[in-house]
Amino acid sequence: MKELEYPFDGNYIMKKKRSIKKELLADGSSRIKKKIAVLGGSTTSDIVKVMELFLLNYGIEPVFYESEYGQYWQDAMFPGEELSSFNPDIIYIHTSNRNIKDYPGMGDTVAQVDELVDNTYRHFEAMWNKLHELYHCPIIQNNFEAPFYRLLGNRDVYDIHGRLSFINRLNDRFYEFARNNTLGEGSFFISDINYISSCYGLDSWSDPQAWHMYKYACCIPAIPTWSFNVANIIKSIYGKNKKGLVLDLDNTLWGGIVGDDGVDGIEIGQETNLGQVYAEFQDYIKSHKDLGIVLAVDSKNEEENAIAGLEHPDAPLKPDDFVAIKANWEPKSENMKKIASELSLLPESLVFVDDNPAEREIVRGQIPGVCAPELDAPEHYIRLIDHSAFFEATSISEDDMKRNEMYMANKKRAALEESFADYSDYLRSLEMEAVIKPFEKMYMPRIAQLTNKSNQFNLTTRRYSQSDIEEAAGDKRNITLYGRLKDKFGDNGIVALTAGHVDGDELHIDLWLMSCRVLKRDMEFAMMDSLVKTALLRKVKTIYGYYYPTAKNKMVRDFYLLQGFEKISEDEEGNATFRLDISGGYENQNHVITVVEE
């Protein structure tokens, strides 16, 4: 039948499947009859109806057994009388990545991920063996298609915590089972939905004409997509990722308006289709916390209504998941600026997520450089944000995974600060301890990341790749130091870096930066003390520091003057050189940080 021959019109088949079946059965063909059991991990009714058409066209008249929705495992392992008496000729296990119950968490070790892969695989292997033992018929098993988002961007395919990596490993185990003919030749087959899901798009991507005429490895319209993907990796390497999501609430994190509909009236959870969509979106948003992406709320709402909505029992996101919640009637652009200020971030480093196009336009207009993605239907929210690659993960450090905890601790510090009349007393109350050491191999990814992220407290704004950092650390002419700051509220992680090269009895500082998370905490003074101490051991007599102004680092224009340096030159563009004479010794500066050895 022509309508069922490749290439076919899928939309036409779906609309006309009843009349197509009627025509096929009326054509007088002789067909063999086969019993096919379809054990589904998702809805299979239309799969079965359309499969029947193709089989009829191939000369096979099928009779189907369908498991209840999602009952593939129960039917396989604990078959009822209906399936047992059906005695299938073929069993098709219609599962997908939606049936993977557990994925690796960002904190899981290699051993834990290996165990999870093994346990998930064994779930299926046990089922195949049981079905073979009971029915001795061919088994067709779907492999797993790629997830429809990549939380870690390109890293998702090789990082052990990535969903794509996890799925690929499971697929490899499936293929090994099939290759080894474990159930006997002709007893086990893979339905490669991983390929056909890709092929649905790859047919357009891999245009042979583009290759043979121009030697493009993709069709010409796909070149921007390819270029965008590579550019995302590059921008991540050089610290241009966004740092957080600022989210609206009504019709963004849930369906409906909590102030009008009440908490019981908003759509979130498993009770409705739309509620499921929003719950999945909240799960997706929440998973960003493990990557160190900060989450905040910016909503036109009464605060008590906003909190009540976030405390809905079926909402994955809770108030404690957000480092800031601005629920009021102020302009959202002003709220967003306040959120950025409280977090010591630039407003344009945050992504504004709001279903209202007017609000998006206002925020874009008031905060140049901010991203406010165009949202349409809520079922597309995940794809749109994910494919925008705001948070492409080329490296993930321990500090990244703890960043939300660090911001929460900063809120506690801010609350404590307000209770002190004297700032020095407040600093002493924090009981701060610093570890200051030469660059270490284990921290190279974080050090490189910090050089590419810090803009405001960065004297030279030089950018380093990880290989650059490793090269600098390995050069004996250089002095390198990182600073890690802890206090009674927690570990701030690596927050300060400096590096310079020794030339004779002079040290020239090439890099000096600090995270804005620890502004006004005296960390810069502790770092300078350690740098001078190290320089004196290297017989250095004079230290030179450099300041190169940018639009974002004006706050450190007088940094070296505050450290006791003298300015010896400054050009028309504001590039300045400072000098500190340490030939006669050096007294530690006045700060309340205890530098400890680990």
Secondary structure, DSSP 8 states (H G I E B T S, - for coil): -GGGSSS--HHHHHHHHHHHHHHHHTS----EEEEEEEEESS--HHHHHHHHHHHHHTTEEEEEEE--TT-HHHHHHS--HHHHHH--SEEEEE--GGG------TT--HHHHHHHHHHHHHHHHHHHHHHHHHH-S-EEEE-----S--TTGGGGGTSTT-HHHHHHHHHHHHHHHHHTTTT-TTSEEEE-HHHHHHHHHHHHHS-HHHHHHH--SS-GGGHHHHHHHHHHHHHHHTT-S--EEEE--BTTTBBS-HHHH-GGGSB-SSSSHHHHHHHHHHHHHHHGGGGT-EEEEEEES-HHHHHHHHT-TT-S--GGG-SEEEEESS-HHHHHHHHHHHTT--GGGEEEE-S-HHHHHHHHHHSTT-B-----SGGGHHHHHHHTTTT--S---HHHHTHHHHHHHHHHHHHHHHT-SSHHHHHHHT--EEEEES--GGGHHHHHHHHHH--TTBSS-----HHHHHHHHH-TTEEEEEEEEEETTEEEEEEEEEEEEEETTEEEEEEEEE-GGGTTSSHHHHHHHHHHHHHHHTT--EEEEEE---SS-GGGTTHHHHTT-EEEEE-TT--EEEEEE-TT---------EE---
